[in-house]
Amino acid sequence: MIKALFISILSFIPIYFWIQYSLKRDEKKEPFYVLAIAFFVGMLSTIPAFFLEKVLIKDISPPEFLDYTRFDLYIIITLIFAAIEELFKFLFLRFSVFEFREFDEPIDGFVYGAIGALGFAFVENLMIGISVSTFEAIPITTIRGLSANILHFVTTGIIGYGFVNGLILNSKFYFYFSIIVATLLHTIFNLMIMEINLYLFVVILIASALTILNLQIKILKEKIIKT
């Protein structure tokens, strides 16, 4: 019980930082209860996502798809897992907070999407942290705060941005394109973390994606002001 509480606090510290980061992108203060629902919905989305991934691993995928030595096949299952997580994160948000009246600004697609994704990442942190010793959990959670947590934050933020941009421009292209970009980014990240030597490239990849997302948000804001 004490370990679970410790892991929960440890896991939430970096996530709290990224929540504050996303809220600062929005000039209007969002209601706390909507933000809490978005976070909780993100947590709930892990249930079907992890269940489906478990089914794929145990009952559907041939053993060679999970063999690191067959990297070509491993890419396929990694891509499928990334797509599953991105779709469930979005769908749970789409049919909950994206329907609220508080969802009334273009930036809300990013803000609520990112916070929902952090709820998803929080559950991942807990599951991984509890499965290892307390001593191991500290560096693992720290590393995830600078990598996997940001990855979820960025990818779902991209999809939320694409969803809103598609509504504004009355084109589904932006939404579908955002899903493709987010899934590919997620896949590349998962493949790169297989090698500890590639962690520097992981950080560069995430930092670049975060920078591009910030620029896109600024462009979206300027577009709304002009219209």
Biotite code that builds the C-alpha atoms (Angstrom):
import biotite.structure as struc

atoms = struc.array([
    struc.Atom([0.000, 0.000, 0.000], chain_id="A", res_id=1, res_name="MET", atom_name="CA", element="C"),
    struc.Atom([2.797, 2.392, 0.950], chain_id="A", res_id=2, res_name="ILE", atom_name="CA", element="C"),
    struc.Atom([4.722, 1.462, -2.190], chain_id="A", res_id=3, res_name="LYS", atom_name="CA", element="C"),
    struc.Atom([1.656, 2.080, -4.387], chain_id="A", res_id=4, res_name="ALA", atom_name="CA", element="C"),
    struc.Atom([1.142, 5.503, -2.783], chain_id="A", res_id=5, res_name="LEU", atom_name="CA", element="C"),
    struc.Atom([4.809, 6.357, -3.243], chain_id="A", res_id=6, res_name="PHE", atom_name="CA", element="C"),
    struc.Atom([4.758, 5.265, -6.896], chain_id="A", res_id=7, res_name="ILE", atom_name="CA", element="C"),
    struc.Atom([1.546, 7.249, -7.480], chain_id="A", res_id=8, res_name="SER", atom_name="CA", element="C"),
    struc.Atom([3.106, 10.453, -6.127], chain_id="A", res_id=9, res_name="ILE", atom_name="CA", element="C"),
    struc.Atom([6.366, 9.832, -7.956], chain_id="A", res_id=10, res_name="LEU", atom_name="CA", element="C"),
    struc.Atom([4.510, 9.170, -11.214], chain_id="A", res_id=11, res_name="SER", atom_name="CA", element="C"),
    struc.Atom([2.344, 12.255, -10.923], chain_id="A", res_id=12, res_name="PHE", atom_name="CA", element="C"),
    struc.Atom([5.176, 14.769, -10.327], chain_id="A", res_id=13, res_name="ILE", atom_name="CA", element="C"),
    struc.Atom([6.393, 14.969, -13.973], chain_id="A", res_id=14, res_name="PRO", atom_name="CA", element="C"),
    struc.Atom([2.813, 14.675, -15.218], chain_id="A", res_id=15, res_name="ILE", atom_name="CA", element="C"),
    struc.Atom([1.788, 17.675, -13.108], chain_id="A", res_id=16, res_name="TYR", atom_name="CA", element="C"),
    struc.Atom([4.530, 19.695, -14.803], chain_id="A", res_id=17, res_name="PHE", atom_name="CA", element="C"),
    struc.Atom([3.222, 18.810, -18.271], chain_id="A", res_id=18, res_name="TRP", atom_name="CA", element="C"),
    struc.Atom([-0.352, 19.582, -17.216], chain_id="A", res_id=19, res_name="ILE", atom_name="CA", element="C"),
    struc.Atom([0.757, 23.079, -16.201], chain_id="A", res_id=20, res_name="GLN", atom_name="CA", element="C"),
    struc.Atom([2.662, 23.412, -19.463], chain_id="A", res_id=21, res_name="TYR", atom_name="CA", element="C"),
    struc.Atom([-0.442, 22.607, -21.518], chain_id="A", res_id=22, res_name="SER", atom_name="CA", element="C"),
    struc.Atom([-2.675, 24.951, -19.498], chain_id="A", res_id=23, res_name="LEU", atom_name="CA", element="C"),
    struc.Atom([-0.291, 27.847, -20.148], chain_id="A", res_id=24, res_name="LYS", atom_name="CA", element="C"),
    struc.Atom([-0.932, 27.423, -23.868], chain_id="A", res_id=25, res_name="ARG", atom_name="CA", element="C"),
    struc.Atom([-4.559, 28.433, -23.229], chain_id="A", res_id=26, res_name="ASP", atom_name="CA", element="C"),
    struc.Atom([-5.255, 32.066, -22.376], chain_id="A", res_id=27, res_name="GLU", atom_name="CA", element="C"),
    struc.Atom([-8.644, 31.172, -20.869], chain_id="A", res_id=28, res_name="LYS", atom_name="CA", element="C"),
    struc.Atom([-8.744, 29.271, -17.604], chain_id="A", res_id=29, res_name="LYS", atom_name="CA", element="C"),
    struc.Atom([-10.514, 25.962, -18.099], chain_id="A", res_id=30, res_name="GLU", atom_name="CA", element="C"),
    struc.Atom([-12.869, 24.603, -15.375], chain_id="A", res_id=31, res_name="PRO", atom_name="CA", element="C"),
    struc.Atom([-11.099, 22.225, -13.038], chain_id="A", res_id=32, res_name="PHE", atom_name="CA", element="C"),
    struc.Atom([-13.842, 19.613, -13.194], chain_id="A", res_id=33, res_name="TYR", atom_name="CA", element="C"),
    struc.Atom([-13.545, 19.341, -17.004], chain_id="A", res_id=34, res_name="VAL", atom_name="CA", element="C"),
    struc.Atom([-9.773, 18.985, -16.763], chain_id="A", res_id=35, res_name="LEU", atom_name="CA", element="C"),
    struc.Atom([-10.227, 16.306, -14.097], chain_id="A", res_id=36, res_name="ALA", atom_name="CA", element="C"),
    struc.Atom([-12.708, 14.440, -16.303], chain_id="A", res_id=37, res_name="ILE", atom_name="CA", element="C"),
    struc.Atom([-10.304, 14.612, -19.246], chain_id="A", res_id=38, res_name="ALA", atom_name="CA", element="C"),
    struc.Atom([-7.523, 13.158, -17.085], chain_id="A", res_id=39, res_name="PHE", atom_name="CA", element="C"),
    struc.Atom([-9.807, 10.434, -15.715], chain_id="A", res_id=40, res_name="PHE", atom_name="CA", element="C"),
    struc.Atom([-11.121, 9.572, -19.183], chain_id="A", res_id=41, res_name="VAL", atom_name="CA", element="C"),
    struc.Atom([-7.527, 9.210, -20.346], chain_id="A", res_id=42, res_name="GLY", atom_name="CA", element="C"),
    struc.Atom([-6.930, 6.789, -17.489], chain_id="A", res_id=43, res_name="MET", atom_name="CA", element="C"),
    struc.Atom([-10.007, 4.778, -18.455], chain_id="A", res_id=44, res_name="LEU", atom_name="CA", element="C"),
    struc.Atom([-8.873, 4.524, -22.067], chain_id="A", res_id=45, res_name="SER", atom_name="CA", element="C"),
    struc.Atom([-6.008, 2.299, -20.935], chain_id="A", res_id=46, res_name="THR", atom_name="CA", element="C"),
    struc.Atom([-8.476, -0.497, -20.105], chain_id="A", res_id=47, res_name="ILE", atom_name="CA", element="C"),
    struc.Atom([-9.589, -1.393, -23.657], chain_id="A", res_id=48, res_name="PRO", atom_name="CA", element="C"),
    struc.Atom([-6.195, -0.447, -25.110], chain_id="A", res_id=49, res_name="ALA", atom_name="CA", element="C"),
    struc.Atom([-4.191, -2.728, -22.830], chain_id="A", res_id=50, res_name="PHE", atom_name="CA", element="C"),
    struc.Atom([-6.792, -5.488, -23.071], chain_id="A", res_id=51, res_name="PHE", atom_name="CA", element="C"),
    struc.Atom([-6.661, -5.469, -26.876], chain_id="A", res_id=52, res_name="LEU", atom_name="CA", element="C"),
    struc.Atom([-2.863, -5.398, -26.844], chain_id="A", res_id=53, res_name="GLU", atom_name="CA", element="C"),
    struc.Atom([-2.819, -8.366, -24.465], chain_id="A", res_id=54, res_name="LYS", atom_name="CA", element="C"),
    struc.Atom([-5.183, -10.289, -26.739], chain_id="A", res_id=55, res_name="VAL", atom_name="CA", element="C"),
    struc.Atom([-2.973, -9.528, -29.740], chain_id="A", res_id=56, res_name="LEU", atom_name="CA", element="C"),
    struc.Atom([0.126, -10.737, -27.906], chain_id="A", res_id=57, res_name="ILE", atom_name="CA", element="C"),
    struc.Atom([-1.349, -13.919, -26.444], chain_id="A", res_id=58, res_name="LYS", atom_name="CA", element="C"),
    struc.Atom([-3.977, -15.070, -28.917], chain_id="A", res_id=59, res_name="ASP", atom_name="CA", element="C"),
    struc.Atom([-3.518, -13.466, -32.329], chain_id="A", res_id=60, res_name="ILE", atom_name="CA", element="C"),
    struc.Atom([0.050, -12.427, -33.133], chain_id="A", res_id=61, res_name="SER", atom_name="CA", element="C"),
    struc.Atom([2.390, -15.177, -34.382], chain_id="A", res_id=62, res_name="PRO", atom_name="CA", element="C"),
    struc.Atom([5.507, -15.541, -32.159], chain_id="A", res_id=63, res_name="PRO", atom_name="CA", element="C"),
    struc.Atom([7.775, -14.128, -34.860], chain_id="A", res_id=64, res_name="GLU", atom_name="CA", element="C"),
    struc.Atom([5.970, -10.750, -34.652], chain_id="A", res_id=65, res_name="PHE", atom_name="CA", element="C"),
    struc.Atom([7.256, -10.388, -31.080], chain_id="A", res_id=66, res_name="LEU", atom_name="CA", element="C"),
    struc.Atom([10.774, -11.534, -31.894], chain_id="A", res_id=67, res_name="ASP", atom_name="CA", element="C"),
    struc.Atom([13.275, -8.676, -31.667], chain_id="A", res_id=68, res_name="TYR", atom_name="CA", element="C"),
    struc.Atom([15.533, -10.472, -34.116], chain_id="A", res_id=69, res_name="THR", atom_name="CA", element="C"),
    struc.Atom([12.789, -10.252, -36.755], chain_id="A", res_id=70, res_name="ARG", atom_name="CA", element="C"),
    struc.Atom([12.840, -6.473, -36.670], chain_id="A", res_id=71, res_name="PHE", atom_name="CA", element="C"),
    struc.Atom([10.822, -6.125, -39.874], chain_id="A", res_id=72, res_name="ASP", atom_name="CA", element="C"),
    struc.Atom([7.905, -8.024, -38.347], chain_id="A", res_id=73, res_name="LEU", atom_name="CA", element="C"),
    struc.Atom([8.345, -6.395, -34.945], chain_id="A", res_id=74, res_name="TYR", atom_name="CA", element="C"),
    struc.Atom([7.815, -3.004, -36.590], chain_id="A", res_id=75, res_name="ILE", atom_name="CA", element="C"),
    struc.Atom([4.346, -4.125, -37.695], chain_id="A", res_id=76, res_name="ILE", atom_name="CA", element="C"),
    struc.Atom([3.145, -5.123, -34.219], chain_id="A", res_id=77, res_name="ILE", atom_name="CA", element="C"),
    struc.Atom([4.695, -1.971, -32.736], chain_id="A", res_id=78, res_name="THR", atom_name="CA", element="C"),
    struc.Atom([2.816, 0.118, -35.291], chain_id="A", res_id=79, res_name="LEU", atom_name="CA", element="C"),
    struc.Atom([-0.445, -1.671, -34.449], chain_id="A", res_id=80, res_name="ILE", atom_name="CA", element="C"),
    struc.Atom([0.046, -1.118, -30.709], chain_id="A", res_id=81, res_name="PHE", atom_name="CA", element="C"),
    struc.Atom([0.770, 2.583, -31.269], chain_id="A", res_id=82, res_name="ALA", atom_name="CA", element="C"),
    struc.Atom([-2.366, 2.947, -33.398], chain_id="A", res_id=83, res_name="ALA", atom_name="CA", element="C"),
    struc.Atom([-4.482, 1.187, -30.752], chain_id="A", res_id=84, res_name="ILE", atom_name="CA", element="C"),
    struc.Atom([-3.318, 3.499, -27.972], chain_id="A", res_id=85, res_name="GLU", atom_name="CA", element="C"),
    struc.Atom([-3.713, 6.676, -30.020], chain_id="A", res_id=86, res_name="GLU", atom_name="CA", element="C"),
    struc.Atom([-7.193, 5.752, -31.234], chain_id="A", res_id=87, res_name="LEU", atom_name="CA", element="C"),
    struc.Atom([-8.521, 4.799, -27.809], chain_id="A", res_id=88, res_name="PHE", atom_name="CA", element="C"),
    struc.Atom([-7.101, 7.934, -26.209], chain_id="A", res_id=89, res_name="LYS", atom_name="CA", element="C"),
    struc.Atom([-8.828, 10.066, -28.828], chain_id="A", res_id=90, res_name="PHE", atom_name="CA", element="C"),
    struc.Atom([-12.135, 8.176, -28.890], chain_id="A", res_id=91, res_name="LEU", atom_name="CA", element="C"),
    struc.Atom([-12.593, 8.369, -25.132], chain_id="A", res_id=92, res_name="PHE", atom_name="CA", element="C"),
    struc.Atom([-11.993, 12.124, -25.256], chain_id="A", res_id=93, res_name="LEU", atom_name="CA", element="C"),
    struc.Atom([-14.047, 12.639, -28.410], chain_id="A", res_id=94, res_name="ARG", atom_name="CA", element="C"),
    struc.Atom([-17.215, 11.234, -26.873], chain_id="A", res_id=95, res_name="PHE", atom_name="CA", element="C"),
    struc.Atom([-16.796, 12.874, -23.470], chain_id="A", res_id=96, res_name="SER", atom_name="CA", element="C"),
    struc.Atom([-15.095, 16.240, -22.904], chain_id="A", res_id=97, res_name="VAL", atom_name="CA", element="C"),
    struc.Atom([-15.033, 17.114, -26.612], chain_id="A", res_id=98, res_name="PHE", atom_name="CA", element="C"),
    struc.Atom([-18.826, 17.197, -26.358], chain_id="A", res_id=99, res_name="GLU", atom_name="CA", element="C"),
    struc.Atom([-18.890, 19.553, -23.368], chain_id="A", res_id=100, res_name="PHE", atom_name="CA", element="C"),
    struc.Atom([-19.933, 23.181, -23.817], chain_id="A", res_id=101, res_name="ARG", atom_name="CA", element="C"),
    struc.Atom([-16.569, 24.165, -22.307], chain_id="A", res_id=102, res_name="GLU", atom_name="CA", element="C"),
    struc.Atom([-14.950, 22.771, -25.455], chain_id="A", res_id=103, res_name="PHE", atom_name="CA", element="C"),
    struc.Atom([-15.371, 26.106, -27.206], chain_id="A", res_id=104, res_name="ASP", atom_name="CA", element="C"),
    struc.Atom([-11.915, 27.207, -28.387], chain_id="A", res_id=105, res_name="GLU", atom_name="CA", element="C"),
    struc.Atom([-9.512, 25.812, -30.993], chain_id="A", res_id=106, res_name="PRO", atom_name="CA", element="C"),
    struc.Atom([-6.787, 25.445, -28.372], chain_id="A", res_id=107, res_name="ILE", atom_name="CA", element="C"),
    struc.Atom([-9.075, 23.178, -26.327], chain_id="A", res_id=108, res_name="ASP", atom_name="CA", element="C"),
    struc.Atom([-8.411, 20.317, -28.738], chain_id="A", res_id=109, res_name="GLY", atom_name="CA", element="C"),
    struc.Atom([-4.776, 20.383, -27.720], chain_id="A", res_id=110, res_name="PHE", atom_name="CA", element="C"),
    struc.Atom([-5.304, 21.121, -24.012], chain_id="A", res_id=111, res_name="VAL", atom_name="CA", element="C"),
    struc.Atom([-7.917, 18.457, -23.305], chain_id="A", res_id=112, res_name="TYR", atom_name="CA", element="C"),
    struc.Atom([-6.190, 16.001, -25.629], chain_id="A", res_id=113, res_name="GLY", atom_name="CA", element="C"),
    struc.Atom([-2.856, 16.464, -23.878], chain_id="A", res_id=114, res_name="ALA", atom_name="CA", element="C"),
    struc.Atom([-4.328, 16.175, -20.384], chain_id="A", res_id=115, res_name="ILE", atom_name="CA", element="C"),
    struc.Atom([-6.267, 13.045, -21.347], chain_id="A", res_id=116, res_name="GLY", atom_name="CA", element="C"),
    struc.Atom([-3.032, 11.586, -22.693], chain_id="A", res_id=117, res_name="ALA", atom_name="CA", element="C"),
    struc.Atom([-1.294, 12.338, -19.404], chain_id="A", res_id=118, res_name="LEU", atom_name="CA", element="C"),
    struc.Atom([-4.018, 10.347, -17.640], chain_id="A", res_id=119, res_name="GLY", atom_name="CA", element="C"),
    struc.Atom([-3.126, 7.440, -19.925], chain_id="A", res_id=120, res_name="PHE", atom_name="CA", element="C"),
    struc.Atom([0.582, 7.926, -19.188], chain_id="A", res_id=121, res_name="ALA", atom_name="CA", element="C"),
    struc.Atom([-0.108, 8.049, -15.442], chain_id="A", res_id=122, res_name="PHE", atom_name="CA", element="C"),
    struc.Atom([-1.627, 4.562, -15.507], chain_id="A", res_id=123, res_name="VAL", atom_name="CA", element="C"),
    struc.Atom([1.334, 3.289, -17.535], chain_id="A", res_id=124, res_name="GLU", atom_name="CA", element="C"),
    struc.Atom([3.708, 4.778, -14.962], chain_id="A", res_id=125, res_name="ASN", atom_name="CA", element="C"),
    struc.Atom([1.831, 3.079, -12.127], chain_id="A", res_id=126, res_name="LEU", atom_name="CA", element="C"),
    struc.Atom([1.797, -0.318, -13.823], chain_id="A", res_id=127, res_name="MET", atom_name="CA", element="C"),
    struc.Atom([5.504, -0.193, -14.599], chain_id="A", res_id=128, res_name="ILE", atom_name="CA", element="C"),
    struc.Atom([6.461, 1.299, -11.227], chain_id="A", res_id=129, res_name="GLY", atom_name="CA", element="C"),
    struc.Atom([4.548, -1.276, -9.209], chain_id="A", res_id=130, res_name="ILE", atom_name="CA", element="C"),
    struc.Atom([6.009, -4.148, -11.242], chain_id="A", res_id=131, res_name="SER", atom_name="CA", element="C"),
    struc.Atom([9.586, -3.274, -10.195], chain_id="A", res_id=132, res_name="VAL", atom_name="CA", element="C"),
    struc.Atom([11.299, -2.555, -6.888], chain_id="A", res_id=133, res_name="SER", atom_name="CA", element="C"),
    struc.Atom([10.941, 0.849, -5.244], chain_id="A", res_id=134, res_name="THR", atom_name="CA", element="C"),
    struc.Atom([14.638, 1.488, -5.889], chain_id="A", res_id=135, res_name="PHE", atom_name="CA", element="C"),
    struc.Atom([14.203, 0.778, -9.617], chain_id="A", res_id=136, res_name="GLU", atom_name="CA", element="C"),
    struc.Atom([10.961, 2.774, -9.834], chain_id="A", res_id=137, res_name="ALA", atom_name="CA", element="C"),
    struc.Atom([12.677, 6.105, -9.120], chain_id="A", res_id=138, res_name="ILE", atom_name="CA", element="C"),
    struc.Atom([14.972, 6.219, -12.206], chain_id="A", res_id=139, res_name="PRO", atom_name="CA", element="C"),
    struc.Atom([12.352, 4.550, -14.408], chain_id="A", res_id=140, res_name="ILE", atom_name="CA", element="C"),
    struc.Atom([9.694, 7.120, -13.498], chain_id="A", res_id=141, res_name="THR", atom_name="CA", element="C"),
    struc.Atom([12.184, 9.952, -13.968], chain_id="A", res_id=142, res_name="THR", atom_name="CA", element="C"),
    struc.Atom([13.161, 8.722, -17.421], chain_id="A", res_id=143, res_name="ILE", atom_name="CA", element="C"),
    struc.Atom([9.500, 8.244, -18.394], chain_id="A", res_id=144, res_name="ARG", atom_name="CA", element="C"),
    struc.Atom([8.774, 11.806, -17.291], chain_id="A", res_id=145, res_name="GLY", atom_name="CA", element="C"),
    struc.Atom([11.262, 13.007, -19.898], chain_id="A", res_id=146, res_name="LEU", atom_name="CA", element="C"),
    struc.Atom([10.277, 10.551, -22.603], chain_id="A", res_id=147, res_name="SER", atom_name="CA", element="C"),
    struc.Atom([7.115, 8.419, -22.576], chain_id="A", res_id=148, res_name="ALA", atom_name="CA", element="C"),
    struc.Atom([4.985, 10.974, -20.708], chain_id="A", res_id=149, res_name="ASN", atom_name="CA", element="C"),
    struc.Atom([5.917, 13.681, -23.202], chain_id="A", res_id=150, res_name="ILE", atom_name="CA", element="C"),
    struc.Atom([5.359, 11.238, -26.054], chain_id="A", res_id=151, res_name="LEU", atom_name="CA", element="C"),
    struc.Atom([1.715, 10.676, -25.049], chain_id="A", res_id=152, res_name="HIS", atom_name="CA", element="C"),
    struc.Atom([1.314, 14.385, -24.345], chain_id="A", res_id=153, res_name="PHE", atom_name="CA", element="C"),
    struc.Atom([2.574, 15.346, -27.814], chain_id="A", res_id=154, res_name="VAL", atom_name="CA", element="C"),
    struc.Atom([0.875, 12.651, -29.905], chain_id="A", res_id=155, res_name="THR", atom_name="CA", element="C"),
    struc.Atom([-2.625, 13.126, -28.485], chain_id="A", res_id=156, res_name="THR", atom_name="CA", element="C"),
    struc.Atom([-2.093, 16.879, -28.537], chain_id="A", res_id=157, res_name="GLY", atom_name="CA", element="C"),
    struc.Atom([-1.350, 16.538, -32.258], chain_id="A", res_id=158, res_name="ILE", atom_name="CA", element="C"),
    struc.Atom([-4.552, 14.559, -32.814], chain_id="A", res_id=159, res_name="ILE", atom_name="CA", element="C"),
    struc.Atom([-6.605, 17.058, -30.800], chain_id="A", res_id=160, res_name="GLY", atom_name="CA", element="C"),
    struc.Atom([-5.086, 19.866, -32.826], chain_id="A", res_id=161, res_name="TYR", atom_name="CA", element="C"),
    struc.Atom([-5.835, 18.051, -36.087], chain_id="A", res_id=162, res_name="GLY", atom_name="CA", element="C"),
    struc.Atom([-9.410, 17.365, -35.014], chain_id="A", res_id=163, res_name="PHE", atom_name="CA", element="C"),
    struc.Atom([-10.120, 21.027, -34.251], chain_id="A", res_id=164, res_name="VAL", atom_name="CA", element="C"),
    struc.Atom([-8.296, 22.270, -37.343], chain_id="A", res_id=165, res_name="ASN", atom_name="CA", element="C"),
    struc.Atom([-10.384, 19.884, -39.434], chain_id="A", res_id=166, res_name="GLY", atom_name="CA", element="C"),
    struc.Atom([-13.587, 21.320, -37.937], chain_id="A", res_id=167, res_name="LEU", atom_name="CA", element="C"),
    struc.Atom([-12.482, 24.887, -38.581], chain_id="A", res_id=168, res_name="ILE", atom_name="CA", element="C"),
    struc.Atom([-11.435, 24.238, -42.175], chain_id="A", res_id=169, res_name="LEU", atom_name="CA", element="C"),
    struc.Atom([-14.281, 21.772, -42.786], chain_id="A", res_id=170, res_name="ASN", atom_name="CA", element="C"),
    struc.Atom([-11.859, 19.094, -43.950], chain_id="A", res_id=171, res_name="SER", atom_name="CA", element="C"),
    struc.Atom([-11.226, 15.644, -42.469], chain_id="A", res_id=172, res_name="LYS", atom_name="CA", element="C"),
    struc.Atom([-7.786, 15.542, -44.060], chain_id="A", res_id=173, res_name="PHE", atom_name="CA", element="C"),
    struc.Atom([-6.161, 17.356, -41.121], chain_id="A", res_id=174, res_name="TYR", atom_name="CA", element="C"),
    struc.Atom([-7.679, 14.937, -38.624], chain_id="A", res_id=175, res_name="PHE", atom_name="CA", element="C"),
    struc.Atom([-6.653, 11.787, -40.519], chain_id="A", res_id=176, res_name="TYR", atom_name="CA", element="C"),
    struc.Atom([-3.204, 13.217, -41.166], chain_id="A", res_id=177, res_name="PHE", atom_name="CA", element="C"),
    struc.Atom([-2.758, 14.022, -37.474], chain_id="A", res_id=178, res_name="SER", atom_name="CA", element="C"),
    struc.Atom([-3.586, 10.405, -36.537], chain_id="A", res_id=179, res_name="ILE", atom_name="CA", element="C"),
    struc.Atom([-1.017, 9.117, -39.038], chain_id="A", res_id=180, res_name="ILE", atom_name="CA", element="C"),
    struc.Atom([1.666, 11.513, -37.753], chain_id="A", res_id=181, res_name="VAL", atom_name="CA", element="C"),
    struc.Atom([0.920, 10.700, -34.099], chain_id="A", res_id=182, res_name="ALA", atom_name="CA", element="C"),
    struc.Atom([0.942, 6.935, -34.729], chain_id="A", res_id=183, res_name="THR", atom_name="CA", element="C"),
    struc.Atom([4.206, 7.050, -36.669], chain_id="A", res_id=184, res_name="LEU", atom_name="CA", element="C"),
    struc.Atom([5.822, 9.224, -33.990], chain_id="A", res_id=185, res_name="LEU", atom_name="CA", element="C"),
    struc.Atom([4.636, 6.816, -31.302], chain_id="A", res_id=186, res_name="HIS", atom_name="CA", element="C"),
    struc.Atom([5.940, 3.840, -33.296], chain_id="A", res_id=187, res_name="THR", atom_name="CA", element="C"),
    struc.Atom([9.364, 5.391, -33.882], chain_id="A", res_id=188, res_name="ILE", atom_name="CA", element="C"),
    struc.Atom([9.628, 6.205, -30.194], chain_id="A", res_id=189, res_name="PHE", atom_name="CA", element="C"),
    struc.Atom([8.771, 2.642, -29.135], chain_id="A", res_id=190, res_name="ASN", atom_name="CA", element="C"),
    struc.Atom([11.315, 1.193, -31.559], chain_id="A", res_id=191, res_name="LEU", atom_name="CA", element="C"),
    struc.Atom([14.070, 3.574, -30.471], chain_id="A", res_id=192, res_name="MET", atom_name="CA", element="C"),
    struc.Atom([13.746, 2.898, -26.732], chain_id="A", res_id=193, res_name="ILE", atom_name="CA", element="C"),
    struc.Atom([14.696, -0.724, -27.387], chain_id="A", res_id=194, res_name="MET", atom_name="CA", element="C"),
    struc.Atom([18.303, 0.509, -27.408], chain_id="A", res_id=195, res_name="GLU", atom_name="CA", element="C"),
    struc.Atom([19.614, 2.565, -24.491], chain_id="A", res_id=196, res_name="ILE", atom_name="CA", element="C"),
    struc.Atom([22.145, 4.173, -26.856], chain_id="A", res_id=197, res_name="ASN", atom_name="CA", element="C"),
    struc.Atom([19.261, 5.764, -28.737], chain_id="A", res_id=198, res_name="LEU", atom_name="CA", element="C"),
    struc.Atom([17.783, 7.616, -25.752], chain_id="A", res_id=199, res_name="TYR", atom_name="CA", element="C"),
    struc.Atom([19.478, 10.859, -26.812], chain_id="A", res_id=200, res_name="LEU", atom_name="CA", element="C"),
    struc.Atom([17.749, 10.591, -30.193], chain_id="A", res_id=201, res_name="PHE", atom_name="CA", element="C"),
    struc.Atom([14.467, 9.884, -28.380], chain_id="A", res_id=202, res_name="VAL", atom_name="CA", element="C"),
    struc.Atom([14.819, 13.127, -26.435], chain_id="A", res_id=203, res_name="VAL", atom_name="CA", element="C"),
    struc.Atom([15.670, 15.030, -29.639], chain_id="A", res_id=204, res_name="ILE", atom_name="CA", element="C"),
    struc.Atom([12.695, 13.459, -31.428], chain_id="A", res_id=205, res_name="LEU", atom_name="CA", element="C"),
    struc.Atom([10.249, 14.412, -28.676], chain_id="A", res_id=206, res_name="ILE", atom_name="CA", element="C"),
    struc.Atom([11.696, 17.913, -28.278], chain_id="A", res_id=207, res_name="ALA", atom_name="CA", element="C"),
    struc.Atom([11.397, 18.500, -32.024], chain_id="A", res_id=208, res_name="SER", atom_name="CA", element="C"),
    struc.Atom([7.793, 17.277, -32.077], chain_id="A", res_id=209, res_name="ALA", atom_name="CA", element="C"),
    struc.Atom([6.947, 19.487, -29.099], chain_id="A", res_id=210, res_name="LEU", atom_name="CA", element="C"),
    struc.Atom([8.497, 22.510, -30.809], chain_id="A", res_id=211, res_name="THR", atom_name="CA", element="C"),
    struc.Atom([6.586, 21.877, -34.045], chain_id="A", res_id=212, res_name="ILE", atom_name="CA", element="C"),
    struc.Atom([3.343, 21.410, -32.106], chain_id="A", res_id=213, res_name="LEU", atom_name="CA", element="C"),
    struc.Atom([3.891, 24.735, -30.342], chain_id="A", res_id=214, res_name="ASN", atom_name="CA", element="C"),
    struc.Atom([4.426, 26.464, -33.668], chain_id="A", res_id=215, res_name="LEU", atom_name="CA", element="C"),
    struc.Atom([1.265, 24.908, -35.079], chain_id="A", res_id=216, res_name="GLN", atom_name="CA", element="C"),
    struc.Atom([-0.735, 26.093, -32.064], chain_id="A", res_id=217, res_name="ILE", atom_name="CA", element="C"),
    struc.Atom([0.516, 29.649, -32.628], chain_id="A", res_id=218, res_name="LYS", atom_name="CA", element="C"),
    struc.Atom([-0.454, 29.437, -36.305], chain_id="A", res_id=219, res_name="ILE", atom_name="CA", element="C"),
    struc.Atom([-3.906, 28.167, -35.337], chain_id="A", res_id=220, res_name="LEU", atom_name="CA", element="C"),
    struc.Atom([-4.385, 31.050, -32.887], chain_id="A", res_id=221, res_name="LYS", atom_name="CA", element="C"),
    struc.Atom([-3.366, 33.606, -35.523], chain_id="A", res_id=222, res_name="GLU", atom_name="CA", element="C"),
    struc.Atom([-5.717, 31.994, -38.028], chain_id="A", res_id=223, res_name="LYS", atom_name="CA", element="C"),
    struc.Atom([-8.656, 32.327, -35.623], chain_id="A", res_id=224, res_name="ILE", atom_name="CA", element="C"),
    struc.Atom([-7.831, 35.951, -34.834], chain_id="A", res_id=225, res_name="ILE", atom_name="CA", element="C"),
    struc.Atom([-7.764, 36.838, -38.535], chain_id="A", res_id=226, res_name="LYS", atom_name="CA", element="C"),
    struc.Atom([-11.107, 35.177, -39.192], chain_id="A", res_id=227, res_name="THR", atom_name="CA", element="C"),
])
